Amino acid sequence: MLELSILGFLAEEPLHGYELKERIKALSGHVRPVSDGALYPAITRLIKAGKLDEHTKPGAGAAPRRILSLTEAGREDLLERLRHPKQVEITDQVRFNTLLAFLRHLPDRREQAGVLRRRLEFLTAPTSFFYDGGQPVRAEEAQDLFRQGMLRVARATGEAERAWLTEAIALLDQPS
């Protein structure tokens, strides 16, 4: 998820490391904080792999600023990650939101729709936070107020997301 965010934001424009961190934090930091100990090693790996380019630019103070930009190999890696997301990037809400944030970079509408179909298929399968005898517990069946609340909010969120996914897929399936 972190590398996808790095590649995705740098596909939009070159950024200083701090600016990149702030954008990643705004996207998912409220749920999964981004530490320097994770971000900068990921950036270093991507530079060594030839997916990012780094150059320095004079800073506002005395220290020069490291500016990061996406290379062609980085752009190809981003597109591959968008075309073929891992299953956890489909099933985990935060990871899926990260995928959605950059899915517009994938130029093929059919491929975009394919990713959304995977998410819709996942959301259509019966599931719950709680099970009784191997069967998902519905909000009306939960034995306490708090679990009922969790399940009702999840159901409403799921219904809204399924409706949006259905609309988005229909739009993407229309001839351009």
Contacts in CASP RR format, 6 or more apart in sequence:
PFRMAT RR
TARGET T0000
AUTHOR 0000-0000-0000
METHOD contacts of the structure
MODEL  1
MLELSILGFLAEEPLHGYELKERIKALSGHVRPVSDGALYPAITRLIKAG
KLDEHTKPGAGAAPRRILSLTEAGREDLLERLRHPKQVEITDQVRFNTLL
AFLRHLPDRREQAGVLRRRLEFLTAPTSFFYDGGQPVRAEEAQDLFRQGM
LRVARATGEAERAWLTEAIALLDQPS
1 28 0 8 1.000
1 32 0 8 1.000
1 89 0 8 1.000
1 94 0 8 1.000
1 95 0 8 1.000
1 98 0 8 1.000
2 24 0 8 1.000
2 34 0 8 1.000
2 38 0 8 1.000
2 39 0 8 1.000
2 42 0 8 1.000
3 42 0 8 1.000
3 45 0 8 1.000
3 46 0 8 1.000
3 81 0 8 1.000
4 78 0 8 1.000
4 81 0 8 1.000
4 89 0 8 1.000
4 98 0 8 1.000
4 99 0 8 1.000
4 102 0 8 1.000
5 23 0 8 1.000
5 24 0 8 1.000
5 27 0 8 1.000
5 28 0 8 1.000
5 98 0 8 1.000
5 101 0 8 1.000
5 102 0 8 1.000
6 20 0 8 1.000
6 24 0 8 1.000
6 39 0 8 1.000
6 42 0 8 1.000
6 43 0 8 1.000
6 46 0 8 1.000
6 52 0 8 1.000
7 46 0 8 1.000
7 51 0 8 1.000
7 70 0 8 1.000
7 74 0 8 1.000
7 75 0 8 1.000
7 77 0 8 1.000
7 78 0 8 1.000
7 81 0 8 1.000
7 102 0 8 1.000
8 70 0 8 1.000
8 78 0 8 1.000
8 101 0 8 1.000
8 102 0 8 1.000
8 105 0 8 1.000
9 15 0 8 1.000
9 20 0 8 1.000
9 23 0 8 1.000
9 24 0 8 1.000
10 20 0 8 1.000
10 52 0 8 1.000
10 68 0 8 1.000
10 69 0 8 1.000
10 70 0 8 1.000
11 70 0 8 1.000
11 75 0 8 1.000
11 78 0 8 1.000
11 102 0 8 1.000
11 105 0 8 1.000
14 67 0 8 1.000
14 68 0 8 1.000
14 69 0 8 1.000
14 70 0 8 1.000
15 23 0 8 1.000
15 67 0 8 1.000
15 68 0 8 1.000
16 65 0 8 1.000
16 66 0 8 1.000
16 67 0 8 1.000
16 68 0 8 1.000
17 39 0 8 1.000
17 43 0 8 1.000
17 66 0 8 1.000
17 68 0 8 1.000
20 39 0 8 1.000
20 43 0 8 1.000
20 68 0 8 1.000
21 34 0 8 1.000
21 36 0 8 1.000
21 39 0 8 1.000
24 34 0 8 1.000
24 39 0 8 1.000
25 33 0 8 1.000
25 34 0 8 1.000
27 97 0 8 1.000
27 98 0 8 1.000
27 101 0 8 1.000
28 34 0 8 1.000
28 94 0 8 1.000
28 97 0 8 1.000
28 98 0 8 1.000
31 94 0 8 1.000
32 94 0 8 1.000
43 52 0 8 1.000
43 68 0 8 1.000
46 52 0 8 1.000
46 74 0 8 1.000
47 53 0 8 1.000
47 54 0 8 1.000
47 68 0 8 1.000
49 73 0 8 1.000
50 71 0 8 1.000
50 73 0 8 1.000
50 74 0 8 1.000
51 70 0 8 1.000
51 71 0 8 1.000
51 73 0 8 1.000
51 74 0 8 1.000
51 77 0 8 1.000
52 68 0 8 1.000
52 69 0 8 1.000
52 70 0 8 1.000
52 71 0 8 1.000
52 74 0 8 1.000
53 68 0 8 1.000
53 69 0 8 1.000
53 70 0 8 1.000
53 71 0 8 1.000
54 66 0 8 1.000
54 67 0 8 1.000
54 68 0 8 1.000
54 69 0 8 1.000
55 66 0 8 1.000
55 67 0 8 1.000
55 69 0 8 1.000
56 64 0 8 1.000
56 65 0 8 1.000
56 66 0 8 1.000
56 67 0 8 1.000
57 64 0 8 1.000
57 65 0 8 1.000
57 67 0 8 1.000
58 64 0 8 1.000
58 65 0 8 1.000
59 65 0 8 1.000
70 78 0 8 1.000
78 102 0 8 1.000
78 105 0 8 1.000
79 105 0 8 1.000
79 106 0 8 1.000
79 107 0 8 1.000
82 99 0 8 1.000
82 102 0 8 1.000
82 103 0 8 1.000
82 105 0 8 1.000
82 106 0 8 1.000
82 111 0 8 1.000
82 115 0 8 1.000
83 106 0 8 1.000
83 111 0 8 1.000
83 115 0 8 1.000
85 99 0 8 1.000
85 115 0 8 1.000
85 118 0 8 1.000
88 95 0 8 1.000
89 95 0 8 1.000
89 96 0 8 1.000
89 98 0 8 1.000
89 99 0 8 1.000
90 96 0 8 1.000
90 99 0 8 1.000
90 115 0 8 1.000
90 118 0 8 1.000
90 119 0 8 1.000
90 122 0 8 1.000
91 122 0 8 1.000
96 119 0 8 1.000
99 115 0 8 1.000
103 112 0 8 1.000
103 115 0 8 1.000
104 112 0 8 1.000
106 112 0 8 1.000
106 115 0 8 1.000
109 172 0 8 1.000
109 173 0 8 1.000
109 176 0 8 1.000
110 172 0 8 1.000
110 173 0 8 1.000
112 172 0 8 1.000
113 168 0 8 1.000
113 169 0 8 1.000
113 172 0 8 1.000
113 173 0 8 1.000
114 169 0 8 1.000
116 165 0 8 1.000
116 168 0 8 1.000
116 169 0 8 1.000
116 172 0 8 1.000
117 169 0 8 1.000
119 161 0 8 1.000
119 165 0 8 1.000
120 162 0 8 1.000
120 165 0 8 1.000
120 166 0 8 1.000
120 169 0 8 1.000
123 158 0 8 1.000
123 161 0 8 1.000
123 162 0 8 1.000
123 165 0 8 1.000
124 162 0 8 1.000
126 136 0 8 1.000
127 136 0 8 1.000
128 136 0 8 1.000
128 137 0 8 1.000
128 138 0 8 1.000
128 151 0 8 1.000
129 137 0 8 1.000
129 147 0 8 1.000
129 150 0 8 1.000
129 151 0 8 1.000
129 154 0 8 1.000
130 136 0 8 1.000
130 137 0 8 1.000
130 142 0 8 1.000
130 147 0 8 1.000
130 151 0 8 1.000
131 137 0 8 1.000
132 141 0 8 1.000
137 147 0 8 1.000
137 151 0 8 1.000
138 151 0 8 1.000
139 148 0 8 1.000
139 149 0 8 1.000
139 151 0 8 1.000
139 152 0 8 1.000
139 155 0 8 1.000
140 148 0 8 1.000
142 148 0 8 1.000
142 149 0 8 1.000
142 150 0 8 1.000
142 151 0 8 1.000
END
